[in-house]
Amino acid sequence: MAILERKNEWPNLIKRCLQNRLRSEKFEILAQDLYKKNPIPGRQLAELLLTPGPGATTALDPLIVVYFERLLATDKLDSSDPLSILSIQSRNRQLKLESITGPLDDYTARQYCSVDLEEIVLNRLTKAFMSGARPKTLAETRKTLSIVSEWMSALAASNTRDSVLHAMSGTIQEVHPYAIVVREALGMLVTAMAENPKVLGFIDKALSKDLKQGLDHSVSQFIQLLSQAQTQTSVVVVPRLQLFYKDHLMSEDAAKDLNDMPLPLETVIDLPIMNTPSGLYLFFNSLLVTRPLTDDFMITGYLQNRYKNDFQSLTVDVITAGLDTLSKAVYRGESDDTLFSMRSFFVNKIPLLLCYYYASMGSVVPLPMLETYMVAAFNQRGFNAFSSSHGSDVAGGNTLLSNVRQQFVYACALQKLIPESSIGSILGERSASSKPVGPRLAKEVLVARCQANPEKAQELLGRLEGMDGNVGAVAGALVEIMRTLCNAREIMSLKSLCGALSRRPRSLDILLQYSSPASILQPLCQLLDDWKYDEDEEHQPVYDDFAAVLLLVLAFVHRHGLSYLDIGLGPKSFTTQLLEHGHEALPIDQLSEEQSKHLASWLRGLFDADAIDDAFSACSPQEFYMLVPTLFDQTVSACFAGIIGSDTVKNGLEYMLDTFLLPSLVGALTWMTAHAAEPTHNDLDIVMQVFRKLIRHTPTSGDAQAMHSTILSIMSTRLDKCLREIQRREPTRQDIGPLLEVLANHRNFERTASVSITDLESWASPPNSLQDSLKSTIRQFVAWSAEPTMHTFNLDNRQLNVSIKLLGAKQVLDAIIEEAKSQTEAGRGSIALDVATALFCAPSTENSPIPIQWHGSPIPAPVPPRTQLNLREMLKLEFDDAGELMKTDLGAAEAIVRLHRMVENQLLVSAVPQMAAPIQDMGLMQGIDLSVSDAAAVSALTAAAAADQPLEQQFGLTGAEMAGIDLSGGLGGEMGDAVPGMMRSSVSGMPADATNAGGAGLGLTLDTSVDAGLDLGGEGDMSGIMGTDEDNIFAGLELDNDMDFQM
């Protein structure tokens, strides 16, 4: 009986202390007294304290932890005692058994320690080993090492067994969160022991061979187990355990082999993600600084990857990035055309992108929130974003910014992103709300009206350069109209439209913001390929029509640096041959018999007025354009040899300055500039006479003057370079200056990635290299992201593009990594990482890291050829070798790993996006009844447009009745129809084929202001009156915008 009582003293003490909630001091006194009378082994005491009884709950009693700490501090327990109990009663083993045999019964489940207790005890022991308080004896060290070794092996074996069973059953293995908690806590304890000097000394000098071998095996297995989790704890613990394993457990040979193995990249911990102003600015700038790369799917996909569902940050950042792109371009002194393109993108394109983003995410953002986001964005940049640090305006900056803000807000109201009533509060101007928002146009209706009356297509051109939010619909309509005219061979209408477009280079930029180059140019090029004489057709007019179409193609190609591959042409296409070889003069002995006949015919025709008709009739336009360089070569040679006089040459060139032959000057001048640049030729005086005739002479007709001006713009860069080279060789020549003065009026035509010598010298002036300049640029971007009010730097993506082209991706990557590493060491790693990521993600016209596919365009962009590795591909190569680099330069390796993760995450490409179904309108259209008669109005829309009748007459409705009709329902499944439900109403009672016929449904809003008319001015002023409905294709229509150009 006495023995039984002594056996129950410790259980009773612990039970009563817990029941009575005794404080730790009182428990310590009672335990000390009992220990003197009835000593108990530490393991047995730990078992009594830590093992839950049959009636215990899963919740942890905090007093158990308190009592445990007192017993450990008073040496009633050592570190091996609680570990021996926890290693056996760990709930982690219970989970492993459950995963194999099914849930255990309640009684069995209660025999295991709570996970909270395991984690706390392991953490307390970790602190004890880290502080040096433990171990106190060699025996404690040996027992603790033995227990943790067995525990690590048991966890590894259990995980292996579980993996095999799941593999056999064909199920997916899922690690329970409890298991991860215990593994990590045990890993921290083993790490603390591995870094404890007493433990290390024991392992190196006193650990038995058997125990060391067991520890070697268990630590190796445990490292592999922890590495699978890739949690923040494991990436910290694993490399430290690996170091301990290599230095204290492995044999020398095995350690040498380990040194040769790369370190795991999972050990690199990601920095906090920051979406900086620089990141989205660099992305937007890359879309616009060369030819437009504004593929809607690509942009929206990038924004989804970057912002996920953070609508507030995305909306604010998109607006501020648009303002920054424009303001920095002003500071850089960009051309007016570049500023106009950026301005149009901000005003017309960004509202549509926001609409599409919200719809593609399948979410509705309350309108008041959008207003709040917009105000926040404007407040971040303020009204003085264009003013210099001295308070003066830059290029009319304040006025420009103020106009842009107002135009942007009105465009957002037009697209139903915000209610019209909020315009004044957003702009902070009471007068702003007094100006009504203009009507919203729809591509399909514009196309229908222009097809019924092709002359009305000319009126669209004024809208194309507007700033009212309708440009997307206008651009889409123009692209479709041109494609239709090409397919139908409506030459006269097409000639008129092409001629008008070629005179408006800004309009070319705007069209490319909404469509792929192939969608616009491929039909035109196909028409040029198939162009043939019709019977009984006069030949000179054929040349005239051909010239108008060809000049538009050449204007696009030379302005935007397009190749035949960008257009999607085959190698045998006439346009391909002209672009690739249309500047080459062929030796006479290499001409075919037919080419020789054509050349002789044209030489006679140019210098004998009576023979010109024979030249037209004998030679097709395609054959003539390919012969032009040879024709000029022979003319210059004949004049130099005295066969024909210079006056005769000048008179013959008069034909080349008429509309039917003017585009041939592109090939002629290209050949002449290359010929004149070679100092070995002795015919420079003859060439200069030809230059003077072709450059300074003004054609007589207005159409010819416009075409001549376009050609000089196309050739201005090449001509300027050639003439300055001649001037350098012969500084006494007096005939070059006047030519350069003429060309000065045609500069800045090209929108390509090429840079001027001045820019290049500013980036690479000694003692700085291009790499030094690039690192300085990154530093400035980091500084600007930290302080966005800074406006003193002039940066754009062309510096990156030219650096890659001249240095190669490897050297540019090295510079970026070096600067990212430096900024991380300085505490600005997250900002530098976002800036560097933006540089890697920036789209480009060559070797783009992100596909620019134009899936929403009638003809998607062809896959471009690759000429060299881009930064993304080079980063992948460096990432593959980062494990080796970690041994010698940990900071650089970490920068590479983090950057690779960020770049791949932001450039993640999914399948071609599908449009989300329109979301309900959130009450914007409440009270509007859409009956079946309204649906019938939709089906009658095209007929109304074709008849050019006012819609009131066509539908038989009064103005008041029309005010109650809203047919702005979903526009099908195409990209241009991506307007969220908050901006669209649900068309109840309307048959599916009325709203979504093959993805090309129509949407319109019929307003009481049907007879207001619209001014087609470039700034999009809605207040003008254009005349009667018969003259105005927009009369009576308030229509949905459409970004989709598919036919």
DOMARVEX-157459 format. One record per residue (C-alpha): z negated, x, y; residue in one letter. Coordinates in steps of 0.001 Angstrom, whole numbers, padded with zeros to 6 digits, always signed. Each point is the difference from the previous one (the first is absolute). Layout:
% residues N
ZXYA...
***
This chain:
% residues 1047
+000000+000000+000000M-000850+002849+002390A+003279+001704-000821I+001934-003189+000760L-001825-000391+003278E+000806+003579+001042R+003652-000598-000877K+000143-003063+002247N-001726+001579+003001E+003145+001376+001614W+002141-003109-000564P-002816-002149+001349N-000452+002227+003050L+003669-000118+000913I+000216-003731-000642K-003081-000860+002105R+001004+002284+002861C+003396-001663+000152L-001468-003483-000244Q-002564+000676+002732N+002521+001910+002161R-002249+002995+000427L+001081+002573+002535R+001180+003397-001203S-003192+001772+001127E-002203-002311-002035K+002307+000285-003001F-000115+003792+000222E-003816+000014-000061I-000157-002352-002980L+002644+001989-001859A-001844+003269+000671Q-003252-001410-001361D+001640-001423-003093L+001942+003195-000628Y-003247+001985-000116K-001422-002356-002631K+003215-000752-001847N+002811+002569+000518P+003495-001268-000841I+003267+001868-000551P+002401-000269+002947G+002804-001499-002053R-002296-002746-001319Q-001261-000719+003525L+003563-000209+001302A+000893-002414-002781E-002936-002295+000894L+000936-000002+003687L+003784-000190-000188L+000635-002213-003027T+000193-003688+000972P-002103-002347-002090G+001224-003114-001836P-000691-002219+003001G+001428+002309+002605A+002781-001145+002318T+003070+001961+000972T-001397+000540+003498A-001650+003356+000626L-003674+000026+000963D-000214+002552+002856P-003565+000917-001033L+001389+001549-003191I+001913+002511+002114V-003057+000670+002149V-002208+000590-003025Y+002648+002210-001569F+000122+002201+003097E-003829+000359-000001R-000079+000952-003678L+002810+002538+000546L-001716+001476+003049A-003272+000403-001900T+001762+001599-002984D-000924-002801-002373K+003745-000114-000534L+002623+002711+000193D+003722-000528+000595S+000838-000145-003720S-002359-002924-000702D+001714-002810+001935P+003421+001400-000908L-000751-000198-003722S-000867-003703+000387I+002896-000895+002311L+002558+001785-002159S-000942-002251-002920I-000652-003264+001848Q+002877+000264+002497S+001740-003300+000618R+003226+001981+000032N-000251+000306-003788R-000620-003724-000237Q+003230-000630+001914L+001907+002238-002350K-001381-001896-003000L+000880-003318+001628E+003557+001153+000559S+000326+000666-003743I-002160-002621-001791T-000281-002729+002608G-003006-001072+002099P-003405+000956-001344L-002747-002563-000480D-002515-000540+002770D-002841+001884-001722Y+002131+003092-000565T+001335-000078+003529A-003516+000053+001411R-000803+003283-001750Q+002134+001976+002413Y-000951+001412+003383C+001463-001539+003076S+002851+001901+001586V-001924+000115+003272D-002874+001792-001748L+002357+002492-001617E+001701+000766+003291E-003251+000364+001949I-001694+002223-002576V+003071+002212-000267L+000204+000237+003783N-003690+000890+000280R+000404+002752-002582L+003121+001222+001821T-002003+000428+003188K-002725+001797-001907A+002463+002534-001422F+001772+000401+003328M-003282+000703+001816S-001193+002434-002670G-003020-002122-000930A+001357-000137-003533R-000007+001492-002587P-003492+001453-000238K+000078+001472-003497T+002500+001546-002373L-000771-002729-002521A+000865-002682+002573E+003249+001779+000793T+001003+000308-003640R-000850-003620-000858K+001712-001359+003117T+003181+001960-000693L-000008-001187-003595S-000434-003679+001006I+002649-000048+002719V+002369+001812-002342S-000458-002686-002653E+000284-002759+002584W+003258+001383+001417M+001455+000335-003515S-001088-003534-000888A+001644-001466+003100L+003213+001918-000644A+000091-000960-003674A-000702-003638+000803S+002836-000064+002523N+002376+001608-002503T-000945-002504-002701R+000475-002855+002411D+003447+001288+001003S+001108+000220-003613V-001184-003513-000822L+001719-001468+003007H+003185+001883-000838A-000103-001352-003554M-000522-003549+001224S+002662+000300+002691G-002421-000850+002800T-000566+001825+003270I-003136+002092+000276Q-002059-000861+003035E-003001+002128+000890V-002993-002102+000976H-001391+000732+003474P-003440+000609-001589Y+001470+002776-002099A+001534+001650+003056I-003338-000143+001837V-001863+001706-002865V+002696+002615-000511R-000005+000957+003648E-003785+000098+000252A-000188+002195-003100L+002775+002146+001407G-001975+000563+003211M-003072+000997-002042L+001950+002458-002144V+001567+001447+003153T-003429+000456+001578A-001237+001721-003150M+003113+002159-000127A-000708+001202+003533E-003737+000511-000536N-000822+003762-000183P-002726-000480-002639K+002297-001971-002263V+002870+002444+000460L-002282+002925-000810G-001165-001697-003155F+003577-000792-001078I+001181+003546+000579D-002979+001786-001612K-002113-002250-002245A+002197-002866-001221L+000550+000057-003746S+003521+000466-001312K+000104-003410-001665D-001223-001842+003080L+002429+001907+002214K+002904-000911-002228Q-001087-003645+000033G-000345+000077+003775L+003434+001632+000291D+001550-002800-002035H-001849-002852+001715S+000639+001210+003572V+003711+000443-000779S+000228-003540-001373Q-002034-001426+002853F+002261+001623+002603I+002981-001731-001577Q-001869-003306-000052L-000948+000220+003681L+003511+001030+000975S+001365-003317-001278Q-001903-002027+002582A+001322+001774+003133Q-002801-001432+002112T-001413+001684+003070Q-002970+001221-002020T+002081+001333-002861S+002362+001934+002241V-003038+001783+001427V-001794+000577-003276V+002898+001050-002217V+001011+003222+001792P-003650+001109+000198R-000486-000614-003702L+003248+001820-000710Q-001278+003004+001918L-003299-000081-001929F+001841-000367-003271Y+002289+002929+000717K-002695+002367+001298D-002859-000688-002439H+001230-001681-003159L+003497+001204-000773M+000921+003239-001666S+001749+002628+002098E+003355-000690-001634D-000348-003722+000478A-001061+000486+003635A+003076+002132+000610K+002198-002753-001423D-001714-002529+002261L+000717+002124+003063N+003652-000266-000857D-000180-003815-000076M+000581-001989+003211P-002934-001938+001380L+000155-003815-000235P+001391-001602+003162L-002318-002980-000474E-002796+002098+001445T+001555-000285+003464V-001824-002737+001894I+002046-002157+002358D-000924-000103+003667L-000630-003328+001758P+003304-001701+000826I+000833-000351+003691M+003028-001838+001364N+000535+002011+003163T+002300-000811+002952P+002081+003049-000878S+000757-001229-003507G+001839-003206+000865L+001481+001533+003169Y+001667+002730-002063L+001327-002608-002418F+001430-002248+002731F+001405+002958+001908N+001825+001176-003112S+001636-003430-000268L+001514+000187+003472L+000358+003599+001165V+003308+000360-001882T+002178-002843-001224R-002100-003100-000725P-001670+000148-003413L-001716-003347+000437T+000394-001395-003511D-002306-003016-000032D-001013+000259-003652F-000735+003707+000340M-002096-000469+003144I-001962-002935-001384T-000612+001780-003299G-001353+003006+001857Y-002271-002179+002120L-001297-001768-003112Q-000844+003315-001624N-001639+001340+003131R-002039-003043+001053Y-000246-002157-003132K-001548-003296+001238N-001495+001363+003210D+001941-002323+002312F-001997+000894+003088Q+000559+003745-000232S+003643-000465-000882L+000727-002362+002882T-001793+002126+002575V+001474+003253-001275D+003554-001330-000195V-000124-001166+003604I-001604+003193+001308T+002408+002154-002022A+002925-001884+001526G-001357+000630+003484L-000727+003649-000818D+003504+000539-001348T+001482-001283+003235L-002422+001786+002329S+000396+003379-001723K+003774-000369+000166A-000279-000480+003761V-002065+003177+000279Y+002495+001930-002119R+002766-001038+002352G+002001-001787-002698E+003341-001507+000968S+000223-003525+001328D+001708-001097-003215D-002851+001349-002116T-002584-001704+002196L+001956-003237-000187F+000124+000145-003803S-003746+000605-000211M-000669-002760+002479R+002127-002469-001936S-001759+000987-003222F-003393-000681+001542F+000930-003311+001596V+002378-001471-002564N-000687+001655-003329K-003764+000428-000181I-000769-003752+000322P+002360-000639-002916L-001592+002786-002032L-003430-001514+000604L+001293-003392-001109C+001469+001475-003146Y-003124+002044-000757Y-002312-002985+000238Y+002304-002082-002187A+000533+002728-002594S-003773+000402-000348M-000299-003727-000642G-002694-000371+002649S-000481-002072+003102V-001521+001680+003027V-001537-002515+002410P+001829-000036+003310L-003129+000656+002083P-000522+003180-002014M+003555+001144+000708L-000590-000551+003691E-003184+002057-000244T+001801+002805-001832Y+002761+000040+002602M-002438+000207+002892V-001896+002769-001770A+003223+001990-000433A+000961-000358+003638F-003503+000930+001102N+000115+003182-002080Q+003043+001245+001886R-000600-001750+003305G+002545-000799+002663F+000318+003624+001125N+001291+001542-003193A+003113+001213+001799F-001707+001476+003046S-000358+003752+000220S-003301+001821+000272S+000636+000264+003732H+000354-003728+000402G+003755-000010+000635S+002460-002032-001994D+002272+001581-002560V+003459-001531-000101A-001313-003246+001371G-002606+000084-002711G-002456-002650+001172N+002725-002536+000677T+001635+000725-003334L-003259-000346-001879L-000936-003180+001791S+003395-001522-000798N-000211+001121-003615V-003417-001558-000457R+001143-003299+001443Q+003234-000019-001992Q-001902+000815-003182F-002513-002801+000518V+002775-002507+000685Y+001833+001171-003128A-003176-000520-002040C-000301-003501+001417A+003650-000640-000872L-000713+000949-003621Q-003128-002212-000010K-002351+002932-000474L-001961-001299+002976I+000048-003345+001812P+001874-000087+003272E-003154-001112+001774S-001691+003352-000707S+002611+002167+001736I-001787+000007+003333G-003377+000928-001471S+001498+002848-002034I+001866+001460+002956L-002792-000702+002427G+002425-001754+002306E-000292-003646+000946R+003620-000095+001062S+001257+001192-003370A-000678-003280-001728S+002189-001845+002502S+003157+001582-001438K+001075-001898-003114P+000703+001749-003256V+003702-000076-000746G+001581-001792-002950P-000019+001686-003387R+003444+000646-001455L+001142-000060-003619A+002649+002268-001471K+001683-002677-002087E+000600-002291+002957V+001394+002798+002139L+002326+001021-002816V+001208-003576-000492A+000833-000431+003669R+001789+003327+000223C+001998-000747-003127Q+001103-003263+001563A+000868+001761+003248N+000327+003796-000480P+000184+000624+003730E-003637-000934+000266K-000948+003145-001947A+000455+001919+003240Q-002885-001945+001498E-002319+001317-002700L+000375+003550+001256L-002000-000730+003149G-002831-001307-002141R+000066+003106-002180L-001495+002073+002798E-002518-002668+000988G-003771+000305+000005M-000961-003523-000986D-000811+000183-003717G+003319-001480-001165N+001861+003248-000593V-000570-000073-003767G+001874-003293-000333A+002776+001171+002317V+000434+003304-001821A+000085-001758-003350G+002593-002452+001277A+002233+002751+001378L-000087+001957-003251V+000901-003069-002013E+002741-001006+002461I+001597+003450-000210M-000125-000082-003783R+001564-003455-000025T+002760+001042+002390L+000775+003022-002167C+000169-002048-003176N+002207-002621+001651A+002094+002659+001799R-000470-001767+003320E+001356+003050+001784I+000186-001266+003571M-003599-001225+000058S-001186+003128-001785L+001884+002253+002402K-001606-001671+002976S-003492+000251-001490L+000432+003631-001088C+001334+000965+003400G-002952-001589+001758A-002513+001607-002357L+001474+003500+000284S-000568-000190+003760R-003711-000771-000503R-001655+002928-001808P-003434-001557+000408R+001164-002998-001970S+000927+002271-002890L-003605+001236-000120D-001352-003535+000004I+002284-001119-002826L-001257+002890-002132L-003589-001105+000586Q+000757-003131-002028Y+002648+001043-002497S+001112+002916-002126S+002978+002080+001210P+001855-001029-003154A-000364-003713+000791S+001695+000467+003371I+002564+002704-000691L+001042-000443-003614Q+001991-003209+000649P+001668+001630+003005L+000892+003092-002016C+001322-002125-002840Q+002216-001787+002509L+001273+003335+001314L+000740+001117-003568D+002042-003127-000740D+001755-000233+003379W+003735-000450-000500K+002961-001180+001987Y+000903-003629-000448D+003607-001039-000124E+001530-000739+003400D-003060+001569+001679E+000369+002321+002982E-001306+003440-000803H-001610+001054+003283Q-002382-003007+000082P-001061+000921-003519V-001001+003431+001283Y-001800-001695+002884D-002053-002243-002294D-000671+002852-002406F-001221+002185+002863A-002561-002555+001194A-001609-000271-003428V+000141+003730-000675L-001594+000883+003326L-003034-002152-000804L-000373+001750-003355V+000292+003417+001684L-002518-001003+002665A-002555-000953-002669F+000691+003109-002054V-000209+002529+002821H-002854-001644+001880R-002222-000206-003067H+001168+002972-002044G+001246-002132-002896L+001953+001303-002954S+002309-001914-002294Y-002854-000007-002536L-002258-001809+002500D+002658-002683+000294I+000429-000248-003749G+003652+001069-000083L+001838+001685-002809G+001712+003370+000369P+003481-001547+000112K-000745-002371+002874S+002038+000598+003153F-003184+000162+002061T-001430+002574-002391T+003120+002120+000267Q-000001-000324+003778L-003681+000969+000350L+000281+002893-002426E+003474+001361+000838H+001211-001834+003094G-000629+003099+002158H+001936+002432-002157E+003485+001212+000946A+002148+000677-003055L+002469+002893-000207P+003580-001184-000069I+000593+001346-003472D-002857-002102-001370Q+001363-003307+001246L+001598-002372-002437S+003550-001115+000582E-001201-003340+001332E-002542+001649+002296Q+002694+002315+001350S+002179-003010+000819K-002886-001756+001756H-000885+003116+001991L+003585+000455+001165A+000206-003680+000876S-003131+000173+002162W+001015+003252+001702L+003226-001698+001015R-001789-003197+000955G-002528+001668+002299L+002508+002113+001875F+002965-002372-000111D-000774-003468+001314A+002908-001550-001857D-001363+001127-003377A-003548-001324+000242I+000814-003308-001728D+001447+001869-002959D-003270+001969-000293A-002012-003209-000130F+002224-001620-002586S+000339+003052-002247A-003675+000889-000270C-003015-002160-000776S-003097+000335+002205P-001944+001618-002843Q+002675+002666-000473E+000229+000627+003726F-003718+000645+000494Y-000053+002533-002808M+002909+001869+001655L-001433+000118+003523V-001607+003506-000207P+003209+001398-001477T+001961-001776+002743L-002109+001647+002706F+000124+003357-001756D+003796-000089-000036Q+000142-001214+003602T-002223+002824+001286V+001929+002571-002032S+003361-001289+001243A-001190+000022+003594C-001409+003518-000352F+003307+001172-001512A+001949-001574+002857G+001759-002536-002205I-001260-002868+002152I-001326+000162+003535G-003509-000838+001124S+001209-002942+002056D+001686-001430-003065T-003258+000350-001905V-001943-001758+002745K+002489-002865+000105N-000146-000360-003777G-003761-000152+000105L+000240-003137+002144E+000597-001913-003215Y-003235+001377-001423M-001875-001545+002920L+001118-003532-000726D-002070-002421-002048T+002154+000157-003121F-000515+003765-000475L-003184+000842+001895L-002368+000274-003003P+002203+002794-001338S-001440+002199+002748L-003196+000314-002027V+001801+001957-002702G+002177+001799+002539A-002870+001150+002202L-002064+001004-003028T+002813+002279-001149W+000525+001343+003534M-003650+000890+000536T-000068+001943-003262A+003307+001690+000856H-001056+000929+003543A-003341+001396-001155A+001761+002721-001981E+000599+002975+002318P+002921+001300-002099T+002422-002664+001247H+002210+000808+002974N+000910-003546+000917D-003208-000855+001878L+001828-000806+003243D+002142-002570-001816I-003099-001507-001642V-001767-000216+003366M+002959-001888+001456Q-000239-002489-002846V-003754-000269+000565F+000547-000774+003667R+002554-002659-000823K-002103-001726-002628L-003389+000270+001741I+000701-000479+003703R+002922-002385-000146H-000995-003629+000450T+002057-002559-001930P+001521-002822+001988T-001188-003093-001852S-003605-001152-000116G-000107-000104-003777D+001399+003512-000225A-002530+001256+002533Q-002853-001462-002046A+001331+001535-003199M+000512+003357+001711H-003578-000073+001279S-001291-000712-003518T+002036+002879-001431I-001307+002426+002626L-003523-001108-000898S+000710+000578-003686I+001378+003481+000699M-002264+001005+002913S-002354+002261-001959T+002781+001814-001816R+002115+000365+003128L-002935+001167+002108D-000898+002679-002518K+003593+001204-000289C+000585+000174+003731L-003230+001864+000639R+000937+002512-002678E+003348+000556+001696I-001786+000327+003333Q-002283+002612-001497R+002982+001990-001275R+001995-000421+003195E-002436-000570+002866P+002745+000198+002650T+001810-003134-001178R-000015-002735+002620Q+001286-002854-002158D-003125-000518-002106I-002485-001223+002616G+001915-003204+000858P+000253-000870-003688L-003725+000497-000497L-000667-002283+002960E+002025-002762-001650V-001829+000461-003304L-003389-000120+001736A+000463-003750+000398N+000339-000386-003760H-002951+002021-001277R-002773-001207-002301N+002333-002147-002062F-001162+001260-003376E-003085-001403-001715R-000377+002598-002744T-002612+002468-001230A+001641+002915+001814S-001971+001680+002778V+000998+001939+003070S-000309+003751+000346I-002582-000612+002717T-002225-001972-002360D+000418+002565-002752L-000943+002841+002325E-003078-001887+001182S-001145-000363-003610W+000724+003561-001080A-000308+002191+003078S-001558+003425-000730P-002653+000846-000903P-000308-003447-001616N+002054-001006-003018S+001081-003458-001099L-002961-000026-002376Q-002406+000855+002818D+001507-002739+002132S-000327-002514-002820L-003672+000860-000508K-000550-000369+003742S+001680-003394-000164T-002364-001129-002759I-002984+001172+002046R+001214-002049+002956Q+000456-003060-002172F-003526+000424-001354V-001335+000328+003548A+001955-003046+001129W-001284-002060-002925S-003526+000900+001049A+000793-000792+003642E+002972-002426+000219P-000051-000048+003812T+001506+003504+000027M+003641-000121+001171H+000884+003605+000710T+001984+000979-003105F+003633-000580-000895N+000387-000313-003755L+002451-001668-002355D+001178+000228-003602N+003082+002066+000806R-002190+003093+000097Q-000990-000650-003608L+003585-000715-001069N+001438+003152+001555V-002847+002096-001397S+000739-001204-003540I+003709+000633+000457K-000456+003524+001372L-003062+001200-001909L+000086-002084-003155G-002623-002413-001274A-002220+002750-001472K-000707+001791+003283Q-000525-003265+001841V-002381-001176-002721L-001960+003236+000218D-000417-000452+003752A-001215-003588-000382I-002423+000881-002791I-001402+002932+001950E-000640-002170+003050E-001454-002844-002093A-002368+002471-001634K-001026+001384+003393S-000607-003467+001448Q-002050-000992-003055T-002221+003045+000407E-000467-001006+003645A-001213-003480-001008G+003205-001910+000809R+001356-000164-003517G+000566-003763-000193S+002001-000047+003225I+002054+003043-000992A+000655-001526-003415L+001433-003177+001534D+002160+001995+002437V+001308+002231-002790A+000609-003013-002248T+002056-001629+002748A+002187+003107+000215L+000659-000187-003739F+000690-003742+000054C+002299-000040+003031A+003443-001394-000918P+002996+002166+000869S+003767-000219-000105T+000191+002897-002473E-002107+000457-003128N-002358-002772+001026S-003358-000028-001833P+000065-003786-000042I+003045-001993-001155P+001850-001819+002781I+001810-002538-002134Q+000634-002992+002285W-000448-002535-002797H+000022-002831+002542G+003415+000985+001359S+003302-001435-001291P+000843+003411-001459I-003030+002149-000917P+000136+003637+001004A+001601+002312-002568P-002182+002677-001531V+000458+003014+002293P+000736+003466-001379P-002758+002588-000072R+000575+003291+001794T-003440+001615-000320Q-003574-000748-001037L-001930-002158+002414N-003670+000456+000845L-001121-002627-002505R+001786+001730-002876E-001273+003419+001034M-003530-001383+000228L+000320-001285-003570K+000946+003486-001190L-002983+001504+001812E-002267-002715-001373F+001015+000910-003541D-001218+003571+000638D-003083-000950+002026A-002335+000699-002941G+000957+003674+000079E-000271+000086+003785L-003578-001294-000177M-001076+003345-001444K+001201+001940+003041T+000153-002449+002943D-002136-003064-000598L+000525-001431+003512G+003784+000086-000237A-000063-001441-003520A-002235-002862+001117E+002322-000718+002929A+002991-000122-002353I-001740-002319-002469V-001288-002379+002676R+003325-000035+001797L+001926-000675-003199H-002259-002932-000847R+000392-001491+003478M+003766+000490+000155V+000657-001533-003396E-002297-002916+000788N+001752-000781+003280Q+003491+000474-001435L-000653-002054-003104L+003176-001989-000591V-000203-003251-001901S+002816-002226-001117A+002211-001508+002670V-002341-002316+001913P+000432-003715-000474Q-000699-002299+002867M-003210-001931-000192A+000291-003739+000205A-000533-001325+003507P-003643-000572+000747I-001207-003245+001512Q+000180-000095+003748D-003722-000195+000777M+000442-003063+002112G+002520+001330+002444L+002433-002778-000885M-002518-002797-000436Q+001245-003397+000973G+003629+000793-000744I+001599-002226-002575D+002739+001576-002095L+001689-002915-001639S+003017-000133-002248V+002160-000631+003052S-001205+003308+001367D+001147+001679-003196A+003381-001622+000447A+000106+001597+003423A-000204+003399-001649V+002985-000673-002239S+001939-001126+003073A-000821+003144+001938L+003029+002075-000940T+002345-002849+000748A-001606-000383+003408A+000448+003654+000710A+003604+000009-001123A+000801-003032+002121A-001698+001539+003029D-001573-003385+000667Q-003369-000411+001631P-002506-000588-002744L-001109-003288+001548E+003456-001455-000584Q+000417+001468-003473Q-003325-001308-001237F+000037-003200+002035G-003371+000772+001562L-001360-000250+003489T-001674+002931+001693G-003379-001619-000487A+000654-000532-003684E+001139+003582-000404M-003257+001228+001474A-001790-001409-003019G+002081+001803-002585I-000970+003388-001353D+002020+001430-002820L-001387+003507+000162S-000736+000033-003690G+000169+002929-002382G+003271+001893+000089L+000247+000763-003658G-000970+003196-001703G+001724+002671+002030E-001564+002563+002199M+001181-001492+003233G-001790-003166-000911D-003312+001805-000086A-001884-002070+002492V-003531-000880-001005P-001064-003529-000397G-002029+000086+003177M+003374+000213+001733M+001873-002448-002245R-000635-003581-000949S+000143-001415-003468S+003117-002137-000214V-001325-003029-001784S+002403-002407-001531G+002898+002453+000152M+001933+000798-003165P-000239+003562-001222A+003682+000673+000443D-000211-001025+003637A-002426+002742+000880T+000770+002669-002542N+003593-000117-001057A+000550+003240-001777G-002466+001792+002181G+001884-000912+003148A-001736-003111+001224G+000168-000962+003642L-002869-000601+002345G+000127-001317+003531L-002154-001593+002607T+001577-002644+002172L-001574-000011+003426D+000226-002224+003053T+001471+002913+001904S+003296-000344-001847V+002162+000162+003105D-001832+002850+001691A+002572+002629-000966G-000708+003667-000366L+000799+003076+002012D+001454+002748-002177L-001168+002812+002212G-001172+003248-001483G-003643-000567+000884E-000119-003328-001724G-000810-002122+003057D-000129-003589-001138M+000306-001590+003402S+003766+000220+000480G+002495-002803-000581I+003190+000870-001864M+001943-003168+000640G+000976-002764-002375T-000907-000242-003645D+003633+000698-000797E-000254+003424+001608D-003481+000892-001146N-000506+000624-003717I-003754-000216+000440F-000002-003321+001847A-002410-002559-001329G-001448+002196-002717L-003512+001315-000445E+000227+001779-003297L-001923+002212-002372D+000663+003697+000043N+001323+001527-003209D-000161+003645-000992M+002053-000420-003162D+003688+000793+000191F+000973-000840-003552Q+002969-002236-000364M
***
